[in-house]
Structure formats: C-alpha cells, structure tokens
C-alpha cells in the first residue's frame, strides 16, 4: 500500500466514519466550549462549523503527511488542533479496515493526548501548519489597497446579500459596496485586529467587515489577498462562510465575525 493511497485528500475517502454528526456531538462535549452552529445559513449538519473544521483540518494534515501510525501499522491518528478545557490536545484515531472495497481505515474515537489508547503510537503527530510568515495575519495599513467593485459584484452571487441589496441593480449595489469597503478599510486601519485571517485554497487571506446599513453589524465579509506591495479585494463571502475559513487557523474574535 503506497503512502499516497493511505492519505487521500478527503477524510471520507481516507476512512469510514459512520454517523459522523453523532461523532461530532462527542467531540464538541470533549473540547473547549464553542459555538459550532450557523446562525444565518441552513445546514444539513447539526454542527456545520465543526463538521467543516474537521474535514479541512484533515485535508491539510494529509497534505503535510502528519498522520501518525502505530508500530504495527494497524492504527493511525491525527491531531485535531482542538483541546479540552484543561488544554489537553485531542486526536482522531482510526483502525485498519479489513473489508475489501471499503476505505483503508475506519474511525475509532476521539482521544485526549494522555489516554492509554494513544500509547500504541511511538510519536503523536503535530498540529496542521498553515503559514510561515506571521505578518500575513496582520493588516498592514501602509500597503496600497486595490478594489475593483465591478469584479467583486461579478464574483459574488447576489443571493449572499441581504434584502434590499440583493434586489438592487448593479450600479446601485456598487455604490453601496464602495462606501462599505471604504468604511471597512478605515476600521482596520484604526484597529488591526478587525482584519481576521482566514485559510482558503492554500493561502492566508484577510477578512474585513462589510456593514451595509448598520455600522455595528456586518452583513458580509470582504476577502483581501496580500501581495508584495498591496492588498487586492476579491470577493464577499457570507459570515458563515467566512467563519468556516477563519476557524481553520484559530477561533476568531467575534467583534464582528459572528456566524
């Protein structure tokens, strides 16, 4: 069995996980208390943020080859990046799947780092790693800020906007967006913490709040991509989408990003 076949890029190709939503209930009870639910978007999963967090954490773990193996090769595990209220790391554990035609592994359980079940691993794998330069996490107000609002409108599905904005003509929504983007930029220039890092398709980007009608409430997020001497605004995810991507790096400060 080759390493490539052992570590596919999707959790559900890697392992058979029956009743994954039920398994997430146990995980949510084990780790630090956190709100894993959407508050704006319907979902088929009871804890959609945790569902996506585990799937995309696995994807990065597989890419980095950070899956631990027992000495006999019958068990594997990875670091979820989550901790208990006592700050003990939590791992996902798997056993080889003997049934032909099925995934190579099946899910066993979530275990704290100090539990006996993990003694079978000579080394426990490290967390997923997402960046080498920590300056990518902080907004630099000295950089040029480039915005093509027409492109953002074209790239952002209109149903992401709340009413009455989703029903507006392009020119009207462009006018509203220009003002909201200017306000969001000024906000992060005054407080760099208002720019929240997210991980998306292999790179760290920053999220800025877009308040369309109430300065105290964000309606959407604005993704800005970092280049050598400037930032480029690219698209507007919903708050739930933005929180999902931001949660891969860390639990976001909910000053404005609230799923």
ZALODREN-924778 format. One record per residue: x, y, z of N, C-alpha, C, O in turn; residue in three letters. Coordinates in pm, whole numbers. Layout:
<nodes>
{{X,Y,Z},{X,Y,Z},{X,Y,Z},{X,Y,Z},ALA} ...
</nodes>
This chain:
<nodes>
{{86,-120,0},{0,0,0},{89,124,0},{173,139,89},UNK} {{74,212,-95},{157,331,-105},{109,439,-10},{-8,440,30},UNK} {{200,532,25},{161,641,113},{50,725,51},{-41,770,121},UNK} {{58,746,-82},{-44,827,-149},{-182,765,-132},{-282,836,-118},UNK} {{-187,630,-134},{-317,567,-119},{-364,569,26},{-484,564,52},UNK} {{-270,577,122},{-307,581,263},{-365,717,300},{-458,725,381},UNK} {{-312,821,242},{-353,956,281},{-421,1031,167},{-364,1127,115},UNK} {{-539,991,128},{-614,1070,30},{-649,1206,88},{-642,1226,209},UNK} {{-688,1301,1},{-708,1438,49},{-845,1462,112},{-871,1573,159},UNK} {{-932,1364,114},{-1064,1380,173},{-1082,1280,287},{-1051,1162,273},UNK} {{-1131,1329,400},{-1148,1245,518},{-1232,1121,489},{-1201,1013,538},UNK} {{-1337,1137,409},{-1429,1026,387},{-1379,929,280},{-1438,823,261},UNK} {{-1272,964,211},{-1202,867,127},{-1095,794,208},{-1062,679,182},UNK} {{-1044,863,306},{-944,805,396},{-1006,701,489},{-950,593,509},UNK} {{-1122,734,546},{-1178,647,650},{-1329,637,640},{-1397,728,594},UNK} {{-1379,524,685},{-1523,505,702},{-1560,561,839},{-1509,516,942},UNK} {{-1650,660,839},{-1690,725,963},{-1843,718,972},{-1911,808,924},UNK} {{-1897,615,1031},{-2044,606,1041},{-2097,712,1137},{-2038,739,1241},UNK} {{-2211,771,1100},{-2277,871,1184},{-2178,979,1227},{-2156,1000,1347},UNK} {{-2120,1047,1129},{-2020,1149,1160},{-2079,1259,1246},{-2013,1308,1338},UNK} {{-2203,1300,1218},{-2265,1403,1301},{-2274,1360,1447},{-2253,1440,1537},UNK} {{-2306,1232,1469},{-2310,1181,1605},{-2173,1182,1671},{-2161,1212,1790},UNK} {{-2068,1150,1593},{-1932,1155,1646},{-1894,1297,1684},{-1820,1318,1780},UNK} {{-1945,1395,1610},{-1913,1534,1641},{-1977,1581,1771},{-1925,1671,1837},UNK} {{-2089,1520,1807},{-2151,1552,1936},{-2053,1520,2048},{-2032,1601,2139},UNK} {{-1992,1400,2041},{-1895,1361,2141},{-1773,1451,2142},{-1720,1484,2248},UNK} {{-1727,1491,2025},{-1611,1580,2017},{-1642,1716,2078},{-1561,1770,2153},UNK} {{-1759,1771,2046},{-1798,1901,2100},{-1806,1898,2252},{-1777,1998,2318},UNK} {{-1846,1785,2308},{-1853,1772,2453},{-1715,1756,2515},{-1696,1792,2632},UNK} {{-1619,1704,2440},{-1485,1678,2492},{-1398,1803,2493},{-1319,1823,2584},UNK} {{-1413,1888,2390},{-1323,2002,2374},{-1379,2127,2442},{-1490,2127,2495},UNK} {{-1300,2234,2438},{-1344,2361,2493},{-1479,2401,2435},{-1507,2377,2318},UNK} {{-1560,2463,2517},{-1692,2505,2474},{-1683,2608,2362},{-1609,2707,2373},UNK} {{-1756,2585,2257},{-1752,2676,2141},{-1884,2663,2064},{-1944,2556,2060},UNK} {{-1927,2772,2004},{-2048,2770,1922},{-2011,2722,1782},{-1945,2793,1707},UNK} {{-2054,2601,1748},{-2021,2541,1619},{-2136,2550,1519},{-2130,2485,1414},UNK} {{-2239,2627,1548},{-2357,2633,1463},{-2357,2757,1374},{-2298,2860,1408},UNK} {{-2425,2746,1259},{-2455,2863,1178},{-2573,2937,1241},{-2658,2877,1307},UNK} {{-2577,3066,1217},{-2690,3145,1265},{-2760,3220,1151},{-2858,3291,1173},UNK} {{-2707,3205,1029},{-2766,3274,914},{-2798,3179,799},{-2878,3214,711},UNK} {{-2737,3060,798},{-2744,2972,683},{-2798,2835,723},{-2750,2777,820},UNK} {{-2896,2782,650},{-2943,2645,680},{-2832,2544,654},{-2746,2566,568},UNK} {{-2834,2435,727},{-2733,2331,707},{-2795,2195,734},{-2888,2182,814},UNK} {{-2744,2094,667},{-2790,1957,689},{-2717,1893,808},{-2749,1781,847},UNK} {{-2619,1963,865},{-2542,1911,978},{-2575,1990,1103},{-2600,2110,1097},UNK} {{-2575,1922,1218},{-2614,1988,1342},{-2505,2083,1393},{-2537,2180,1462},UNK} {{-2380,2058,1359},{-2268,2144,1398},{-2183,2169,1272},{-2073,2116,1260},UNK} {{-2234,2249,1180},{-2169,2261,1050},{-2028,2319,1055},{-1943,2281,975},UNK} {{-2002,2410,1149},{-1867,2468,1157},{-1767,2362,1202},{-1657,2354,1148},UNK} {{-1805,2280,1299},{-1717,2172,1345},{-1702,2066,1236},{-1593,2012,1217},UNK} {{-1811,2035,1166},{-1805,1940,1053},{-1700,1984,952},{-1614,1905,912},UNK} {{-1707,2110,910},{-1612,2160,811},{-1471,2173,869},{-1373,2147,800},UNK} {{-1463,2211,995},{-1331,2226,1058},{-1255,2093,1054},{-1138,2090,1015},UNK} {{-1319,1984,1095},{-1251,1854,1098},{-1216,1808,957},{-1106,1757,935},UNK} {{-1306,1825,862},{-1277,1782,725},{-1158,1857,666},{-1069,1795,607},UNK} {{-1155,1989,683},{-1048,2067,622},{-919,2060,702},{-810,2077,646},UNK} {{-928,2035,832},{-807,2009,909},{-744,1879,861},{-622,1872,842},UNK} {{-825,1776,843},{-772,1651,789},{-705,1674,653},{-596,1623,627},UNK} {{-770,1751,567},{-714,1776,433},{-574,1835,442},{-483,1794,369},UNK} {{-556,1933,531},{-424,1993,547},{-326,1895,611},{-210,1888,571},UNK} {{-372,1818,709},{-289,1717,774},{-239,1614,671},{-122,1577,672},UNK} {{-329,1570,584},{-292,1473,482},{-189,1532,386},{-94,1465,346},UNK} {{-210,1658,350},{-116,1726,261},{23,1735,323},{124,1722,254},UNK} {{28,1757,454},{156,1769,524},{212,1634,571},{321,1628,628},UNK} {{138,1526,547},{180,1392,590},{203,1386,740},{304,1332,786},UNK} {{108,1442,815},{119,1444,961},{21,1346,1026},{-39,1377,1129},UNK} {{7,1231,966},{-78,1126,1024},{12,1024,1090},{101,968,1027},UNK} {{-13,1000,1219},{71,907,1294},{28,762,1274},{-90,734,1256},UNK} {{125,672,1276},{99,529,1261},{150,453,1383},{254,488,1438},UNK} {{77,351,1425},{125,263,1531},{240,178,1478},{260,168,1357},UNK} {{316,118,1569},{432,39,1528},{393,-76,1436},{468,-111,1345},UNK} {{275,-136,1458},{232,-248,1374},{156,-203,1249},{118,-287,1167},UNK} {{133,-71,1234},{64,-20,1116},{-85,-38,1116},{-151,-6,1017},UNK} {{-142,-90,1227},{-286,-118,1230},{-369,1,1276},{-492,-1,1264},UNK} {{-305,104,1329},{-378,219,1381},{-314,348,1328},{-194,355,1304},UNK} {{-398,449,1312},{-349,580,1271},{-421,687,1352},{-525,660,1413},UNK} {{-365,807,1352},{-429,916,1424},{-381,1049,1368},{-276,1056,1304},UNK} {{-457,1153,1393},{-410,1288,1363},{-456,1385,1470},{-555,1363,1539},UNK} {{-381,1493,1482},{-407,1598,1580},{-519,1687,1527},{-504,1747,1421},UNK} {{-629,1696,1600},{-741,1778,1552},{-716,1928,1564},{-785,2008,1502},UNK} {{-616,1966,1645},{-594,2108,1670},{-684,2164,1778},{-674,2282,1813},UNK} {{-772,2081,1833},{-863,2122,1940},{-810,2072,2073},{-731,1977,2078},UNK} {{-853,2135,2181},{-807,2097,2314},{-926,2087,2410},{-1032,2145,2386},UNK} {{-905,2014,2517},{-1004,2004,2624},{-1004,2135,2704},{-915,2218,2686},UNK} {{-1101,2153,2794},{-1097,2272,2881},{-969,2281,2964},{-934,2390,3010},UNK} {{-900,2168,2983},{-772,2168,3056},{-652,2180,2963},{-538,2158,3004},UNK} {{-679,2216,2836},{-575,2242,2737},{-496,2116,2697},{-377,2123,2666},UNK} {{-564,2001,2699},{-502,1877,2653},{-543,1851,2508},{-662,1853,2475},UNK} {{-444,1827,2423},{-470,1807,2280},{-561,1686,2258},{-555,1588,2332},UNK} {{-644,1696,2153},{-739,1589,2120},{-704,1534,1981},{-679,1610,1888},UNK} {{-705,1400,1970},{-667,1332,1847},{-784,1250,1793},{-867,1201,1870},UNK} {{-790,1237,1662},{-882,1145,1597},{-807,1015,1573},{-696,1016,1520},UNK} {{-867,902,1610},{-799,773,1599},{-875,680,1506},{-998,681,1500},UNK} {{-799,598,1432},{-855,509,1330},{-787,372,1338},{-675,358,1387},UNK} {{-859,272,1288},{-804,136,1279},{-818,89,1135},{-906,134,1062},UNK} {{-729,-1,1095},{-736,-51,958},{-871,-119,933},{-926,-186,1020},UNK} {{-920,-98,812},{-1050,-154,771},{-1024,-281,691},{-959,-277,587},UNK} {{-1073,-391,740},{-1045,-521,677},{-1138,-553,561},{-1109,-641,480},UNK} {{-1250,-482,551},{-1348,-515,447},{-1298,-472,309},{-1265,-354,291},UNK} {{-1290,-562,212},{-1246,-525,78},{-1343,-428,11},{-1464,-436,32},UNK} {{-1289,-338,-69},{-1372,-243,-140},{-1414,-124,-57},{-1485,-36,-106},UNK} {{-1371,-118,69},{-1403,-6,157},{-1280,82,175},{-1173,50,124},UNK} {{-1296,191,247},{-1182,275,280},{-1080,193,359},{-1114,92,420},UNK} {{-955,238,357},{-849,164,425},{-860,170,577},{-802,87,647},UNK} {{-934,270,629},{-942,291,773},{-1087,312,815},{-1171,352,735},UNK} {{-1114,283,941},{-1243,325,995},{-1220,398,1127},{-1126,369,1201},UNK} {{-1308,492,1154},{-1293,578,1271},{-1320,502,1401},{-1416,426,1411},UNK} {{-1230,524,1500},{-1249,463,1632},{-1311,562,1729},{-1423,542,1776},UNK} {{-1237,670,1760},{-1289,765,1859},{-1197,886,1866},{-1092,891,1802},UNK} {{-1239,982,1948},{-1155,1097,1983},{-1086,1067,2115},{-1150,1018,2209},UNK} {{-957,1095,2125},{-884,1067,2248},{-801,1186,2292},{-742,1257,2210},UNK} {{-797,1207,2423},{-706,1306,2480},{-563,1254,2470},{-539,1134,2469},UNK} {{-468,1347,2463},{-328,1309,2445},{-279,1209,2550},{-199,1121,2518},UNK} {{-326,1222,2674},{-276,1137,2781},{-348,1004,2796},{-314,927,2886},UNK} {{-445,975,2711},{-521,850,2728},{-440,729,2681},{-358,737,2590},UNK} {{-467,616,2748},{-393,492,2722},{-402,448,2576},{-306,393,2522},UNK} {{-515,473,2513},{-536,426,2375},{-432,483,2277},{-408,425,2171},UNK} {{-370,596,2313},{-271,656,2223},{-129,607,2250},{-35,648,2182},UNK} {{-112,518,2350},{22,468,2380},{79,382,2267},{199,360,2260},UNK} {{-9,332,2180},{36,248,2069},{113,326,1963},{174,266,1874},UNK} {{111,460,1971},{180,542,1871},{317,585,1925},{323,652,2028},UNK} {{426,546,1858},{559,587,1905},{574,739,1913},{641,790,2003},UNK} {{512,810,1819},{512,956,1820},{372,1003,1786},{305,947,1699},UNK} {{328,1107,1855},{199,1167,1823},{220,1284,1728},{308,1367,1752},UNK} {{142,1291,1621},{164,1394,1518},{132,1534,1567},{51,1555,1657},UNK} {{197,1630,1503},{182,1771,1536},{55,1826,1472},{-10,1760,1391},UNK} {{22,1950,1510},{-92,2020,1450},{-68,2051,1304},{45,2046,1255},UNK} {{-175,2082,1235},{-163,2134,1098},{-93,2270,1101},{-113,2349,1194},UNK} {{-12,2296,999},{62,2422,990},{15,2495,864},{5,2436,757},UNK} {{-15,2624,878},{-76,2695,766},{6,2812,712},{-20,2858,601},UNK} {{103,2861,785},{179,2978,736},{318,2979,799},{339,2925,908},UNK} {{413,3040,728},{550,3056,777},{579,3199,819},{664,3222,906},UNK} {{510,3295,758},{534,3435,788},{417,3490,869},{309,3511,813},UNK} {{435,3514,999},{323,3560,1082},{271,3698,1046},{163,3736,1090},UNK} {{347,3775,967},{298,3908,928},{177,3897,837},{104,3995,820},UNK} {{155,3779,777},{38,3763,689},{-93,3767,768},{-201,3779,711},UNK} {{-83,3756,901},{-202,3754,985},{-251,3893,1023},{-359,3908,1079},UNK} {{-170,3994,993},{-199,4130,1040},{-212,4225,922},{-130,4221,829},UNK} {{-313,4309,924},{-333,4408,818},{-227,4517,828},{-205,4574,935},UNK} {{-162,4546,716},{-59,4650,709},{-120,4772,639},{-135,4773,517},UNK} {{-153,4874,717},{-218,4993,663},{-132,5074,569},{-182,5165,504},UNK} {{-3,5042,560},{85,5116,470},{75,5067,326},{115,5137,233},UNK} {{22,4948,307},{12,4892,172},{-101,4957,92},{-202,4999,148},UNK} {{-82,4964,-39},{-188,5010,-129},{-305,4914,-120},{-287,4795,-93},UNK} {{-424,4965,-142},{-548,4886,-129},{-623,4898,-261},{-674,5005,-295},UNK} {{-630,4787,-335},{-685,4791,-470},{-820,4720,-473},{-834,4605,-432},UNK} {{-919,4791,-523},{-1055,4740,-525},{-1115,4756,-664},{-1114,4866,-720},UNK} {{-1167,4648,-719},{-1243,4654,-843},{-1385,4610,-809},{-1417,4491,-812},UNK} {{-1470,4708,-775},{-1603,4675,-726},{-1683,4601,-831},{-1759,4510,-797},UNK} {{-1669,4637,-958},{-1742,4568,-1063},{-1706,4419,-1065},{-1793,4333,-1082},UNK} {{-1577,4390,-1046},{-1533,4250,-1043},{-1590,4178,-921},{-1632,4063,-931},UNK} {{-1592,4246,-806},{-1647,4185,-684},{-1794,4151,-703},{-1839,4044,-663},UNK} {{-1870,4242,-764},{-2011,4217,-791},{-2026,4095,-882},{-2114,4011,-860},UNK} {{-1941,4086,-983},{-1949,3974,-1077},{-1913,3842,-1011},{-1968,3737,-1046},UNK} {{-1820,3845,-913},{-1772,3723,-849},{-1857,3680,-729},{-1845,3566,-684},UNK} {{-1941,3767,-679},{-2019,3738,-559},{-2164,3707,-596},{-2234,3795,-646},UNK} {{-2211,3586,-572},{-2353,3556,-600},{-2443,3654,-527},{-2423,3682,-409},UNK} {{-2543,3706,-598},{-2627,3810,-541},{-2708,3762,-420},{-2745,3842,-334},UNK} {{-2735,3631,-413},{-2816,3584,-300},{-2739,3586,-168},{-2797,3558,-63},UNK} {{-2611,3618,-171},{-2538,3635,-45},{-2573,3767,23},{-2554,3782,144},UNK} {{-2624,3863,-54},{-2658,3992,2},{-2795,3986,69},{-2885,3917,21},UNK} {{-2811,4056,181},{-2944,4065,241},{-3032,4158,160},{-2983,4237,79},UNK} {{-3161,4149,182},{-3251,4249,124},{-3232,4382,196},{-3204,4384,316},UNK} {{-3247,4494,125},{-3294,4509,-14},{-3181,4503,-116},{-3205,4524,-235},UNK} {{-3059,4473,-72},{-2943,4487,-160},{-2939,4382,-270},{-2894,4410,-381},UNK} {{-2985,4261,-241},{-2979,4157,-343},{-3071,4187,-462},{-3052,4133,-570},UNK} {{-3170,4274,-440},{-3264,4309,-548},{-3223,4435,-623},{-3289,4474,-719},UNK} {{-3115,4499,-581},{-3074,4624,-644},{-3007,4600,-780},{-2954,4492,-805},UNK} {{-3011,4700,-865},{-2937,4697,-990},{-2787,4704,-960},{-2747,4749,-853},UNK} {{-2706,4661,-1056},{-2561,4656,-1034},{-2504,4790,-991},{-2423,4796,-898},UNK} {{-2544,4897,-1057},{-2486,5028,-1024},{-2519,5069,-881},{-2435,5124,-811},UNK} {{-2642,5042,-838},{-2683,5078,-702},{-2605,4999,-597},{-2559,5056,-498},UNK} {{-2590,4869,-618},{-2517,4788,-520},{-2369,4822,-522},{-2303,4815,-418},UNK} {{-2316,4858,-638},{-2176,4902,-644},{-2154,5026,-560},{-2053,5038,-491},UNK} {{-2248,5118,-566},{-2237,5241,-489},{-2238,5213,-339},{-2160,5271,-264},UNK} {{-2328,5123,-296},{-2334,5086,-155},{-2205,5016,-113},{-2150,5044,-6},UNK} {{-2157,4924,-197},{-2037,4849,-163},{-1914,4938,-151},{-1831,4918,-62},UNK} {{-1902,5037,-239},{-1786,5126,-232},{-1780,5194,-96},{-1673,5204,-35},UNK} {{-1894,5242,-48},{-1897,5306,83},{-1866,5208,195},{-1792,5243,287},UNK} {{-1921,5087,189},{-1897,4987,293},{-1751,4942,294},{-1694,4919,401},UNK} {{-1690,4930,175},{-1549,4890,168},{-1460,4999,226},{-1366,4970,299},UNK} {{-1489,5124,193},{-1411,5235,249},{-1420,5236,402},{-1320,5256,471},UNK} {{-1542,5215,454},{-1560,5213,599},{-1486,5095,663},{-1426,5109,769},UNK} {{-1491,4979,597},{-1421,4861,649},{-1271,4882,651},{-1203,4841,745},UNK} {{-1219,4944,547},{-1075,4970,541},{-1033,5066,652},{-932,5044,719},UNK} {{-1111,5171,673},{-1078,5266,779},{-1087,5200,916},{-1009,5231,1006},UNK} {{-1180,5109,931},{-1195,5040,1060},{-1070,4958,1093},{-1022,4962,1206},UNK} {{-1017,4885,995},{-898,4803,1023},{-773,4888,1031},{-675,4846,1094},UNK} {{-772,5004,971},{-656,5093,988},{-652,5147,1131},{-544,5172,1185},UNK} {{-770,5166,1192},{-775,5212,1331},{-749,5098,1429},{-690,5119,1535},UNK} {{-793,4977,1392},{-777,4861,1479},{-742,4740,1393},{-830,4681,1330},UNK} {{-614,4705,1390},{-569,4597,1301},{-636,4464,1334},{-645,4377,1248},UNK} {{-683,4447,1459},{-747,4321,1497},{-881,4299,1427},{-933,4188,1426},UNK} {{-936,4405,1368},{-1064,4389,1297},{-1046,4311,1166},{-1144,4261,1111},UNK} {{-923,4300,1117},{-895,4217,999},{-866,4076,1047},{-766,4053,1116},UNK} {{-951,3981,1012},{-941,3844,1064},{-881,3754,956},{-931,3750,844},UNK} {{-774,3681,989},{-714,3591,888},{-800,3468,862},{-864,3415,953},UNK} {{-801,3426,738},{-867,3301,701},{-772,3220,614},{-680,3274,553},UNK} {{-796,3088,610},{-719,3000,523},{-811,2948,414},{-915,2889,442},UNK} {{-771,2972,289},{-858,2932,178},{-771,2894,58},{-690,2973,10},UNK} {{-789,2772,12},{-719,2721,-106},{-568,2743,-98},{-505,2792,-192},UNK} {{-513,2707,16},{-368,2707,30},{-304,2839,65},{-181,2848,68},UNK} {{-382,2943,92},{-320,3069,129},{-398,3139,239},{-518,3119,258},UNK} {{-323,3223,313},{-384,3303,418},{-430,3436,357},{-352,3505,291},UNK} {{-555,3470,379},{-612,3596,334},{-667,3668,457},{-670,3611,567},UNK} {{-710,3791,440},{-770,3865,550},{-916,3896,519},{-954,3916,403},UNK} {{-996,3898,623},{-1138,3929,613},{-1165,4064,678},{-1125,4088,791},UNK} {{-1234,4151,605},{-1274,4281,658},{-1426,4284,671},{-1496,4221,591},UNK} {{-1479,4355,770},{-1624,4363,785},{-1687,4456,681},{-1634,4563,651},UNK} {{-1800,4413,627},{-1877,4497,537},{-2013,4524,602},{-2098,4435,610},UNK} {{-2033,4646,648},{-2158,4687,712},{-2237,4770,612},{-2199,4884,582},UNK} {{-2345,4716,560},{-2418,4782,453},{-2519,4884,504},{-2547,4983,436},UNK} {{-2575,4862,623},{-2678,4954,672},{-2657,4998,816},{-2699,5108,854},UNK} {{-2593,4913,897},{-2573,4944,1039},{-2424,4929,1070},{-2370,4820,1053},UNK} {{-2357,5035,1114},{-2212,5026,1139},{-2176,4929,1250},{-2059,4893,1265},UNK} {{-2273,4886,1328},{-2245,4794,1437},{-2259,4648,1396},{-2219,4558,1471},UNK} {{-2316,4623,1276},{-2344,4486,1233},{-2290,4461,1093},{-2326,4530,998},UNK} {{-2203,4361,1081},{-2153,4323,949},{-2257,4238,877},{-2320,4152,937},UNK} {{-2275,4264,748},{-2366,4185,665},{-2292,4080,585},{-2344,3971,560},UNK} {{-2170,4112,545},{-2084,4024,467},{-1940,4047,512},{-1912,4140,588},UNK} {{-1852,3962,464},{-1708,3985,482},{-1648,4019,346},{-1701,3981,242},UNK} {{-1538,4091,348},{-1463,4121,226},{-1330,4050,234},{-1255,4070,330},UNK} {{-1300,3966,135},{-1172,3896,131},{-1069,3986,63},{-1091,4036,-47},UNK} {{-954,4004,131},{-844,4077,67},{-722,3986,61},{-687,3921,159},UNK} {{-659,3983,-56},{-542,3898,-79},{-416,3984,-68},{-411,4096,-118},UNK} {{-318,3930,-3},{-193,4002,21},{-95,3981,-93},{-66,3868,-131},UNK} {{-45,4091,-148},{63,4088,-247},{183,4163,-190},{175,4216,-79},UNK} {{293,4167,-263},{416,4223,-208},{399,4367,-160},{446,4402,-52},UNK} {{330,4450,-239},{321,4592,-203},{178,4643,-192},{155,4762,-174},UNK} {{79,4551,-203},{-60,4596,-198},{-152,4482,-156},{-113,4366,-155},UNK} {{-275,4519,-121},{-383,4423,-99},{-481,4436,-215},{-503,4544,-269},UNK} {{-539,4322,-251},{-639,4322,-357},{-768,4264,-301},{-769,4151,-253},UNK} {{-877,4341,-307},{-1007,4291,-264},{-1062,4199,-372},{-1055,4231,-491},UNK} {{-1116,4083,-331},{-1153,3985,-433},{-1301,3946,-434},{-1364,3950,-540},UNK} {{-1357,3908,-319},{-1496,3861,-320},{-1558,3882,-182},{-1490,3922,-88},UNK} {{-1688,3853,-172},{-1761,3875,-46},{-1830,3746,-2},{-1939,3716,-51},UNK} {{-1770,3669,88},{-1839,3552,141},{-1941,3593,247},{-1935,3703,303},UNK} {{-2035,3504,273},{-2127,3526,385},{-2049,3516,515},{-1935,3469,515},UNK} {{-2109,3558,625},{-2042,3549,754},{-2018,3404,794},{-1916,3373,855},UNK} {{-2111,3315,761},{-2092,3174,792},{-1975,3115,713},{-1894,3041,768},UNK} {{-1968,3148,586},{-1857,3101,503},{-1725,3155,555},{-1626,3082,565},UNK} {{-1723,3283,589},{-1601,3347,638},{-1557,3284,770},{-1438,3260,791},UNK} {{-1653,3258,859},{-1618,3199,989},{-1560,3059,970},{-1463,3022,1036},UNK} {{-1618,2981,879},{-1564,2848,850},{-1417,2855,813},{-1335,2780,866},UNK} {{-1382,2946,722},{-1245,2956,674},{-1152,3012,780},{-1037,2969,792},UNK} {{-1202,3107,859},{-1120,3166,965},{-1094,3065,1076},{-987,3065,1135},UNK} {{-1192,2979,1104},{-1179,2884,1214},{-1069,2782,1191},{-1020,2723,1287},UNK} {{-1028,2760,1065},{-918,2668,1039},{-790,2714,1107},{-710,2631,1150},UNK} {{-769,2845,1117},{-647,2899,1177},{-660,2913,1328},{-569,2876,1402},UNK} {{-771,2965,1373},{-792,2988,1516},{-937,3028,1538},{-1008,3065,1445},UNK} {{-979,3020,1662},{-1113,3067,1697},{-1116,3219,1683},{-1046,3288,1756},UNK} {{-1197,3273,1590},{-1194,3418,1566},{-1252,3498,1682},{-1342,3454,1753},UNK} {{-1198,3619,1698},{-1258,3716,1788},{-1391,3757,1727},{-1397,3795,1610},UNK} {{-1498,3751,1805},{-1631,3777,1749},{-1671,3924,1758},{-1788,3956,1778},UNK} {{-1575,4010,1744},{-1605,4153,1743},{-1707,4184,1633},{-1800,4263,1655},UNK} {{-1690,4124,1518},{-1789,4144,1409},{-1820,4014,1334},{-1927,4002,1276},UNK} {{-1727,3917,1334},{-1748,3793,1258},{-1825,3694,1344},{-1767,3619,1422},UNK} {{-1955,3696,1329},{-2043,3611,1408},{-2129,3526,1315},{-2216,3579,1245},UNK} {{-2105,3392,1313},{-2183,3305,1222},{-2328,3299,1265},{-2408,3231,1202},UNK} 
</nodes>
